[in-house]
Amino acid sequence: MSFHQDMEDFLLYCELTKQYSPNTVRNYRNTLDRLTRFLSKHKISQSNQIDLDVVNRYRKFLSTHETIRGEVMSLKAQS
């Protein structure tokens, strides 16, 4: 399955099953859209192509590019 479809399924789950607020779902979408652009640039379209190396490259990308406060906080929370 494509990463994009997995992302849409996750957002739907957050909205319908978890009943997260529309603002939370929108913020998740914005964050995942940024990840999607990164993956696309690196020719990654399937979720099973994402490995530790890709995660580390994305973390480096985030740390070297100006990001909004929420994205930086999310990254630190996962460390």
C-alpha positions as YAML, in Angstrom:
chain: A
units: angstrom
residues:
- id: 1
  name: MET
  ca: [0.00, 0.00, 0.00]
- id: 2
  name: SER
  ca: [1.19, 3.52, -0.71]
- id: 3
  name: PHE
  ca: [2.35, 5.85, 2.01]
- id: 4
  name: HIS
  ca: [-0.28, 8.35, 0.89]
- id: 5
  name: GLN
  ca: [-3.08, 5.80, 1.40]
- id: 6
  name: ASP
  ca: [-1.68, 4.81, 4.81]
- id: 7
  name: MET
  ca: [-1.60, 8.48, 5.77]
- id: 8
  name: GLU
  ca: [-5.22, 9.01, 4.70]
- id: 9
  name: ASP
  ca: [-6.29, 5.89, 6.62]
- id: 10
  name: PHE
  ca: [-4.47, 7.13, 9.72]
- id: 11
  name: LEU
  ca: [-6.09, 10.58, 9.52]
- id: 12
  name: LEU
  ca: [-9.51, 9.01, 9.09]
- id: 13
  name: TYR
  ca: [-8.85, 6.79, 12.12]
- id: 14
  name: CYS
  ca: [-7.86, 9.86, 14.16]
- id: 15
  name: GLU
  ca: [-10.99, 11.68, 13.12]
- id: 16
  name: LEU
  ca: [-13.60, 8.93, 13.37]
- id: 17
  name: THR
  ca: [-12.30, 6.38, 15.86]
- id: 18
  name: LYS
  ca: [-10.23, 8.54, 18.17]
- id: 19
  name: GLN
  ca: [-12.50, 11.57, 17.65]
- id: 20
  name: TYR
  ca: [-9.60, 14.01, 17.70]
- id: 21
  name: SER
  ca: [-10.50, 17.63, 17.20]
- id: 22
  name: PRO
  ca: [-10.51, 19.03, 13.67]
- id: 23
  name: ASN
  ca: [-7.52, 21.20, 14.61]
- id: 24
  name: THR
  ca: [-5.52, 18.18, 15.73]
- id: 25
  name: VAL
  ca: [-6.31, 16.27, 12.55]
- id: 26
  name: ARG
  ca: [-5.42, 19.32, 10.45]
- id: 27
  name: ASN
  ca: [-2.08, 19.66, 12.27]
- id: 28
  name: TYR
  ca: [-1.37, 15.96, 11.75]
- id: 29
  name: ARG
  ca: [-2.18, 16.37, 8.06]
- id: 30
  name: ASN
  ca: [0.16, 19.35, 7.72]
- id: 31
  name: THR
  ca: [2.98, 17.46, 9.41]
- id: 32
  name: LEU
  ca: [2.39, 14.34, 7.32]
- id: 33
  name: ASP
  ca: [2.17, 16.42, 4.13]
- id: 34
  name: ARG
  ca: [5.64, 17.74, 4.85]
- id: 35
  name: LEU
  ca: [6.89, 14.18, 5.34]
- id: 36
  name: THR
  ca: [5.16, 13.15, 2.11]
- id: 37
  name: ARG
  ca: [6.97, 15.87, 0.17]
- id: 38
  name: PHE
  ca: [10.29, 14.70, 1.63]
- id: 39
  name: LEU
  ca: [9.55, 11.08, 0.74]
- id: 40
  name: SER
  ca: [8.47, 12.01, -2.77]
- id: 41
  name: LYS
  ca: [11.66, 13.98, -3.32]
- id: 42
  name: HIS
  ca: [13.60, 10.85, -2.34]
- id: 43
  name: LYS
  ca: [11.45, 8.64, -4.58]
- id: 44
  name: ILE
  ca: [9.83, 6.79, -1.67]
- id: 45
  name: SER
  ca: [6.17, 6.00, -2.24]
- id: 46
  name: GLN
  ca: [5.54, 2.83, -0.23]
- id: 47
  name: SER
  ca: [5.40, 2.64, 3.55]
- id: 48
  name: ASN
  ca: [7.60, -0.45, 3.56]
- id: 49
  name: GLN
  ca: [10.40, 1.61, 1.98]
- id: 50
  name: ILE
  ca: [10.69, 3.71, 5.13]
- id: 51
  name: ASP
  ca: [13.50, 2.37, 7.27]
- id: 52
  name: LEU
  ca: [15.79, 3.75, 9.97]
- id: 53
  name: ASP
  ca: [18.01, 5.41, 7.39]
- id: 54
  name: VAL
  ca: [15.05, 7.30, 5.91]
- id: 55
  name: VAL
  ca: [13.90, 8.35, 9.38]
- id: 56
  name: ASN
  ca: [17.36, 9.63, 10.22]
- id: 57
  name: ARG
  ca: [17.59, 11.54, 6.94]
- id: 58
  name: TYR
  ca: [14.20, 13.12, 7.63]
- id: 59
  name: ARG
  ca: [15.24, 14.10, 11.14]
- id: 60
  name: LYS
  ca: [18.38, 15.69, 9.72]
- id: 61
  name: PHE
  ca: [16.28, 17.50, 7.12]
- id: 62
  name: LEU
  ca: [14.04, 18.89, 9.86]
- id: 63
  name: SER
  ca: [16.97, 19.99, 11.98]
- id: 64
  name: THR
  ca: [18.66, 21.80, 9.09]
- id: 65
  name: HIS
  ca: [15.56, 23.53, 7.73]
- id: 66
  name: GLU
  ca: [13.50, 26.15, 9.42]
- id: 67
  name: THR
  ca: [10.48, 24.47, 10.97]
- id: 68
  name: ILE
  ca: [7.53, 25.64, 12.92]
- id: 69
  name: ARG
  ca: [7.66, 25.19, 16.67]
- id: 70
  name: GLY
  ca: [5.15, 22.31, 16.69]
- id: 71
  name: GLU
  ca: [7.20, 20.19, 14.32]
- id: 72
  name: VAL
  ca: [10.35, 20.69, 16.38]
- id: 73
  name: MET
  ca: [8.49, 19.75, 19.55]
- id: 74
  name: SER
  ca: [7.09, 16.62, 17.89]
- id: 75
  name: LEU
  ca: [10.54, 15.58, 16.74]
- id: 76
  name: LYS
  ca: [12.00, 16.03, 20.24]
- id: 77
  name: ALA
  ca: [9.13, 14.09, 21.81]
- id: 78
  name: GLN
  ca: [10.00, 11.09, 19.64]
- id: 79
  name: SER
  ca: [13.68, 11.09, 20.63]
...
